[in-house]
């Protein structure tokens, strides 16, 4: 089961807002894709939350774009920033990336974002959103959301 960003935001608005803030704090984040041989590839990436979708834009024929064309599964981690503070916690998103082939939809994104042309554009279908943070300098808190399931919160000392 998957959900787009709008469905996730409607289901868990607080976690969605925190996730957008974490990704908005820095420009570059880490994307994990799968290579031809099945091994992981991590690369830097900029993301956009726009019109109820989480978008991934990439340079033409970049290895990460070719990976996603072959196998759409991905994991995305927000840039933790400098030092050890990780304001807002560590945030990760997993799902499937679907390449946008419709010229009108791609043009509308291009007008809004103004990426260098040409580019690959993928919209995402989420399978999991995870936030990990420290509460009261005592608890490690892990929030896990999956489509169709309630938010699960785990606290550890």
PADO-726847 format. One line per 3 residues: their letters; for each residue x, y, z of N, C-alpha, C. Coordinates in Angstrom, 2 decimals, padded with zeros to 5 digits, always signed. Layout:
N
A) X:Y:Z:X:Y:Z:X:Y:Z  ...
This chain:
157
XXX) +000.84:-001.17:+000.00:+000.00:+000.00:+000.00:+000.89:+001.24:+000.00  +000.50:+002.25:-000.78:+001.25:+003.49:-000.85:+000.30:+004.67:-000.71  +000.86:+005.85:-000.48:+000.07:+007.08:-000.39:+000.93:+008.23:-000.91
XXX) +000.30:+009.22:-001.53:+001.07:+010.39:-001.93:+001.22:+011.34:-000.74  +001.91:+012.44:-000.94:+002.18:+013.36:+000.16:+000.90:+013.94:+000.74  -000.07:+014.27:-000.10:-001.33:+014.84:+000.38:-002.05:+013.87:+001.30
XXX) -002.08:+012.59:+000.95:-002.74:+011.59:+001.80:-002.02:+011.45:+003.13  -000.70:+011.44:+003.11:+000.08:+011.39:+004.35:-000.20:+012.62:+005.20  -000.19:+013.81:+004.58:-000.43:+015.06:+005.32:-001.81:+015.08:+005.96
XXX) -002.79:+014.53:+005.27:-004.15:+014.48:+005.82:-004.22:+013.49:+006.99  -003.51:+012.38:+006.88:-003.53:+011.35:+007.93:-002.76:+011.78:+009.17  -001.60:+012.42:+008.97:-000.72:+012.79:+010.09:-000.17:+014.20:+009.87
XXX) -001.00:+015.24:+010.05:-000.56:+016.61:+009.74:+000.64:+017.09:+010.56  +000.73:+016.71:+011.83:+001.86:+017.16:+012.65:+003.17:+016.55:+012.17  +003.17:+015.25:+011.93:+004.38:+014.60:+011.44:+004.74:+015.11:+010.05
XXX) +003.75:+015.34:+009.20:+004.01:+015.87:+007.86:+004.65:+017.26:+007.94  +004.13:+018.11:+008.82:+004.68:+019.46:+008.98:+006.12:+019.39:+009.47  +006.38:+018.54:+010.47:+007.74:+018.38:+010.98:+008.67:+017.86:+009.90
XXX) +008.20:+016.91:+009.11:+009.01:+016.34:+008.02:+009.35:+017.41:+006.99  +008.37:+018.21:+006.59:+008.63:+019.28:+005.63:+009.61:+020.30:+006.19  +009.49:+020.62:+007.48:+010.42:+021.56:+008.11:+011.84:+021.02:+008.10
XXX) +012.00:+019.72:+008.42:+013.34:+019.12:+008.41:+013.94:+019.16:+007.01  +013.16:+018.81:+006.01:+013.68:+018.85:+004.64:+013.89:+020.29:+004.17  +013.09:+021.21:+004.68:+013.23:+022.61:+004.29:+014.41:+023.32:+004.93
XXX) +014.96:+022.75:+006.00:+016.06:+023.39:+006.72:+017.35:+023.41:+005.92  +017.51:+022.46:+004.99:+018.72:+022.36:+004.17:+018.32:+022.06:+002.74  +019.20:+022.37:+001.81:+018.90:+022.17:+000.39:+019.14:+020.74:-000.05
XXX) +020.23:+020.15:+000.37:+020.63:+018.83:-000.13:+020.38:+017.74:+000.91  +019.87:+016.61:+000.41:+019.53:+015.47:+001.25:+020.13:+014.21:+000.63  +019.93:+013.06:+001.25:+020.53:+011.83:+000.76:+019.45:+010.88:+000.25
XXX) +019.61:+010.47:-001.01:+018.69:+009.53:-001.65:+019.40:+008.19:-001.81  +018.71:+007.12:-001.45:+019.22:+005.77:-001.68:+018.36:+005.11:-002.75  +019.04:+004.55:-003.76:+018.39:+003.81:-004.83:+019.09:+002.46:-004.94
XXX) +018.59:+001.63:-005.86:+019.20:+000.32:-006.06:+019.89:+000.25:-007.42  +021.15:-000.17:-007.41:+021.91:-000.35:-008.65:+021.41:-001.58:-009.40  +021.91:-001.76:-010.62:+021.55:-002.94:-011.43:+021.78:-004.24:-010.69
XXX) +022.88:-004.31:-009.92:+023.21:-005.56:-009.23:+022.48:-005.69:-007.88  +021.63:-004.72:-007.55:+020.86:-004.78:-006.31:+021.53:-004.12:-005.12  +022.77:-003.70:-005.28:+023.45:-003.03:-004.17:+022.95:-001.58:-004.05
XXX) +023.07:-000.98:-002.87:+022.55:+000.38:-002.68:+023.48:+001.43:-003.29  +022.85:+002.53:-003.73:+023.59:+003.71:-004.19:+023.03:+004.89:-003.40  +023.89:+005.69:-002.79:+023.44:+006.92:-002.13:+024.00:+008.11:-002.88
XXX) +023.15:+009.12:-003.04:+023.54:+010.34:-003.74:+022.82:+011.52:-003.12  +023.36:+012.70:-003.38:+022.72:+013.93:-002.93:+021.54:+014.28:-003.82  +020.58:+015.01:-003.25:+019.37:+015.34:-004.01:+018.64:+016.51:-003.35
XXX) +018.02:+017.34:-004.18:+017.09:+018.36:-003.70:+015.68:+017.81:-003.87  +014.79:+018.14:-002.95:+013.40:+017.68:-003.02:+012.45:+018.87:-002.96  +011.22:+018.67:-003.41:+010.19:+019.71:-003.35:+008.88:+019.10:-002.86
XXX) +008.22:+019.83:-001.97:+006.86:+019.51:-001.56:+005.99:+020.55:-002.27  +005.17:+020.10:-003.20:+004.44:+021.04:-004.04:+003.14:+020.39:-004.52  +002.04:+021.11:-004.35:+000.73:+020.65:-004.84:+000.38:+019.25:-004.36
XXX) +000.63:+018.98:-003.09:+000.25:+017.70:-002.51:+001.12:+016.53:-002.87  +002.28:+016.81:-003.45:+003.20:+015.74:-003.86:+004.60:+016.03:-003.32  +005.37:+014.97:-003.14:+006.81:+015.06:-002.87:+007.49:+014.73:-004.19
XXX) +008.25:+015.69:-004.73:+008.87:+015.56:-006.06:+010.38:+015.37:-005.92  +010.92:+014.55:-006.81:+012.37:+014.35:-006.92:+012.77:+014.75:-008.33  +013.60:+015.76:-008.46:+014.09:+016.19:-009.77:+015.55:+015.80:-009.91
XXX) +015.94:+015.41:-011.15:+017.31:+014.93:-011.37:+017.83:+015.34:-012.74  +019.14:+015.39:-012.84:+019.78:+015.69:-014.12:+019.50:+014.56:-015.12  +019.53:+014.89:-016.41:+019.25:+013.86:-017.41:+020.26:+012.71:-017.35
XXX) +019.72:+011.51:-017.39:+020.52:+010.29:-017.41:+021.47:+010.15:-016.22  +021.13:+010.80:-015.11:+021.94:+010.59:-013.90:+021.75:+009.14:-013.45  +022.74:+008.60:-012.77:+022.66:+007.21:-012.33:+021.46:+006.97:-011.42
XXX) +021.16:+007.94:-010.54:+020.01:+007.75:-009.65:+018.70:+007.72:-010.44  +018.59:+008.53:-011.49:+017.38:+008.50:-012.33:+017.28:+007.17:-013.07  +018.39:+006.69:-013.58:+018.38:+005.39:-014.26:+018.05:+004.26:-013.30
XXX) +018.57:+004.36:-012.06:+018.22:+003.37:-011.04:+016.71:+003.35:-010.80  +016.10:+004.53:-010.64:+014.67:+004.61:-010.34:+013.81:+004.16:-011.52  +014.29:+004.39:-012.72:+013.56:+003.89:-013.89:+013.51:+002.36:-013.88
XXX) +014.60:+001.75:-013.46:+014.71:+000.30:-013.45:+013.98:-000.30:-012.24  +014.13:+000.32:-011.09:+013.51:-000.16:-009.85:+013.10:+001.09:-009.05  +011.81:+001.36:-008.93:+011.36:+002.63:-008.35:+011.50:+002.77:-006.84
XXX) +011.96:+001.74:-006.15:+012.08:+001.84:-004.69:+013.19:+002.82:-004.30  +012.90:+003.62:-003.27:+013.89:+004.58:-002.79:+013.75:+004.76:-001.28  +014.81:+005.33:-000.70:+014.78:+005.82:+000.67:+015.41:+007.20:+000.63
XXX) +014.87:+008.12:+001.39:+015.31:+009.51:+001.38:+015.50:+009.96:+002.82  +016.67:+010.53:+003.11:+016.95:+010.99:+004.47:+017.24:+012.48:+004.45  +016.58:+013.20:+005.36:+016.81:+014.64:+005.47:+018.23:+014.89:+005.96
XXX) +018.83:+015.94:+005.43:+020.15:+016.37:+005.86:+020.10:+016.67:+007.35  +020.97:+016.02:+008.15:+020.91:+016.25:+009.60:+021.50:+017.58:+010.03  +022.22:+018.27:+009.15:+022.83:+019.54:+009.51:+024.15:+019.34:+010.23
XXX) +024.68:+020.45:+010.69:+025.98:+020.40:+011.36:+025.84:+019.99:+012.82  +026.90:+019.45:+013.37:+026.92:+019.10:+014.78:+026.02:+017.93:+015.10  +025.56:+017.91:+016.34:+024.75:+016.78:+016.80:+023.34:+017.19:+017.22
XXX) +022.94:+018.41:+016.95:+021.64:+018.87:+017.46:+020.45:+018.29:+016.70  +020.55:+018.10:+015.39:+019.47:+017.58:+014.55:+018.12:+018.14:+014.97  +018.01:+019.47:+015.01:+016.75:+020.11:+015.39:+015.58:+019.48:+014.64
XXX) +014.59:+019.02:+015.36:+013.44:+018.38:+014.73:+013.62:+016.88:+014.55  +014.80:+016.38:+014.83:+015.05:+014.95:+014.72:+015.51:+014.50:+013.36  +015.71:+013.21:+013.26:+016.12:+012.55:+012.03:+014.85:+012.11:+011.31
XXX) +014.74:+012.44:+010.01:+013.53:+012.10:+009.26:+013.91:+011.33:+008.00  +013.18:+010.21:+007.78:+013.41:+009.37:+006.61:+012.08:+009.04:+005.94  +012.11:+008.97:+004.63:+010.93:+008.63:+003.84:+011.32:+007.50:+002.90
XXX) +010.46:+006.49:+002.81:+010.66:+005.39:+001.86:+009.45:+005.30:+000.95  +009.67:+004.77:-000.24:+008.55:+004.61:-001.14:+008.97:+004.21:-002.54  +008.13:+004.60:-003.49:+008.35:+004.33:-004.91:+008.33:+005.66:-005.64
XXX) +009.23:+005.81:-006.60:+009.30:+007.03:-007.41:+008.77:+006.72:-008.80  +007.78:+007.49:-009.23:+007.15:+007.28:-010.53:+007.55:+008.43:-011.45  +008.19:+008.09:-012.56:+008.65:+009.16:-013.47:+007.46:+009.85:-014.12
XXX) +007.53:+011.16:-014.16:+006.49:+011.97:-014.80:+006.84:+012.10:-016.27  +005.99:+011.59:-017.11:+006.22:+011.63:-018.56:+005.29:+012.64:-019.23  +004.20:+013.03:-018.54:+003.24:+013.96:-019.12:+003.89:+015.34:-019.31
XXX) +003.97:+015.83:-020.56:+004.65:+017.12:-020.82:+004.01:+018.29:-020.08  +002.69:+018.31:-019.97:+002.02:+019.42:-019.29:+002.34:+019.44:-017.80  +002.31:+018.27:-017.18:+002.61:+018.19:-015.75:+004.08:+018.56:-015.49
XXX) +004.96:+018.09:-016.35:+006.38:+018.40:-016.19:+006.64:+019.90:-016.44  +005.94:+020.48:-017.41:+006.08:+021.91:-017.70:+005.57:+022.75:-016.53  +004.46:+022.34:-015.91:+003.93:+023.08:-014.77:+004.92:+023.05:-013.61
XXX) +005.53:+021.89:-013.37:+006.57:+021.80:-012.33:+007.73:+022.71:-012.69  +008.17:+022.67:-013.96:+009.29:+023.49:-014.41:+009.03:+024.98:-014.24  +007.82:+025.42:-014.50:+007.48:+026.84:-014.32:+007.55:+027.24:-012.86
XXX) +007.13:+026.36:-011.99:+007.11:+026.65:-010.56:+008.52:+026.62:-009.95  +009.31:+025.62:-010.32:+010.59:+025.37:-009.68:+011.77:+025.95:-010.46  +011.64:+026.04:-011.78:+012.70:+026.53:-012.67:+013.99:+025.71:-012.56
XXX) +013.92:+024.40:-012.72:+015.14:+023.59:-012.69:+015.91:+023.74:-013.99  +017.20:+023.40:-013.98:+017.95:+023.40:-015.24:+017.32:+022.38:-016.19  +017.19:+022.76:-017.44:+016.61:+021.87:-018.46:+017.73:+021.13:-019.16
XXX) +017.49:+019.96:-019.65:+016.37:+019.07:-019.38:+016.54:+018.42:-018.02  +015.48:+017.74:-017.55:+015.55:+017.09:-016.25:+014.58:+015.91:-016.20  +014.88:+014.98:-015.29:+013.96:+013.90:-014.97:+013.12:+014.39:-013.79
XXX) +011.85:+014.01:-013.78:+010.98:+014.36:-012.66:+010.24:+013.11:-012.21  +010.28:+012.89:-010.90:+009.59:+011.75:-010.31:+008.67:+012.26:-009.21  +007.44:+011.75:-009.18:+006.57:+011.98:-008.03:+006.66:+010.73:-007.17
XXX) +006.36:+010.87:-005.90:+006.58:+009.76:-004.99:+005.28:+009.18:-004.45  +005.33:+007.91:-004.20:+004.28:+007.18:-003.48:+004.96:+006.63:-002.23  +004.49:+007.05:-001.07:+005.15:+006.73:+000.19:+004.73:+005.37:+000.73
XXX) +005.71:+004.66:+001.28:+005.42:+003.41:+001.98:+005.74:+003.53:+003.47  +006.53:+004.54:+003.84:+006.88:+004.72:+005.25:+007.50:+006.09:+005.47  +007.17:+006.70:+006.61:+007.82:+007.93:+007.07:+008.23:+007.66:+008.51
XXX) +009.51:+007.94:+008.83:+010.03:+007.67:+010.17:+010.72:+008.92:+010.70  +010.39:+009.27:+011.93:+011.08:+010.37:+012.62:+011.66:+009.82:+013.91  +012.94:+010.11:+014.16:+013.62:+009.69:+015.38:+014.17:+010.94:+016.06
XXX) +013.89:+011.08:+017.35:+014.39:+012.26:+018.07:+014.56:+011.92:+019.54  +015.24:+012.80:+020.26:+015.47:+012.63:+021.69:+014.52:+013.56:+022.44  +013.85:+013.01:+023.44:+012.90:+013.78:+024.24:+013.41:+013.89:+025.67
XXX) +013.45:+015.13:+026.17:+013.86:+015.40:+027.56:+015.24:+014.85:+027.90  +016.12:+014.75:+026.92:+017.47:+014.20:+027.14:+017.42:+012.82:+027.80  +016.30:+012.12:+027.69:+016.13:+010.85:+028.38:+015.64:+009.74:+027.46
XXX) +014.72:+010.07:+026.57:+014.08:+009.07:+025.73:+014.48:+009.21:+024.27  +014.70:+008.08:+023.63:+014.79:+008.04:+022.18:+013.38:+007.72:+021.70  +012.82:+008.60:+020.88:+011.45:+008.43:+020.41:+011.49:+008.15:+018.91
XXX) +010.80:+007.11:+018.50:+010.72:+006.75:+017.08:+009.24:+006.76:+016.70  +008.91:+007.60:+015.71:+007.55:+007.64:+015.16:+007.59:+006.97:+013.80  +006.67:+006.04:+013.56:+006.63:+005.31:+012.30:+005.22:+005.41:+011.73
XXX) +005.12:+005.90:+010.49:+003.83:+005.95:+009.80:+003.92:+005.11:+008.53  +002.89:+004.31:+008.31:+002.74:+003.53:+007.08:+001.31:+003.73:+006.59  +001.11:+003.77:+005.28:-000.25:+003.98:+004.75:-001.23:+002.94:+005.30
XXX) -002.39:+003.44:+005.70:-003.44:+002.55:+006.18:-003.27:+002.10:+007.62  -002.21:+002.57:+008.29:-001.96:+002.18:+009.68:-001.89:+003.43:+010.55  -002.24:+003.31:+011.84:-002.09:+004.47:+012.72:-000.61:+004.75:+012.98
XXX) -000.33:+005.99:+013.34:+001.04:+006.36:+013.70:+001.45:+005.55:+014.93  +002.64:+004.95:+014.85:+003.17:+004.15:+015.95:+004.30:+004.94:+016.59  +004.30:+005.09:+017.89:+005.34:+005.81:+018.61:+005.98:+004.86:+019.61
XXX) +007.31:+004.77:+019.55:+008.08:+003.90:+020.43:+009.03:+004.79:+021.23  +009.05:+004.63:+022.55:+009.96:+005.38:+023.42:+010.91:+004.39:+024.07  +012.20:+004.72:+024.03:+013.22:+003.90:+024.67:+014.07:+004.77:+025.57
X) +014.54:+004.18:+026.68:+015.44:+004.93:+027.57:+016.85:+004.53:+027.31
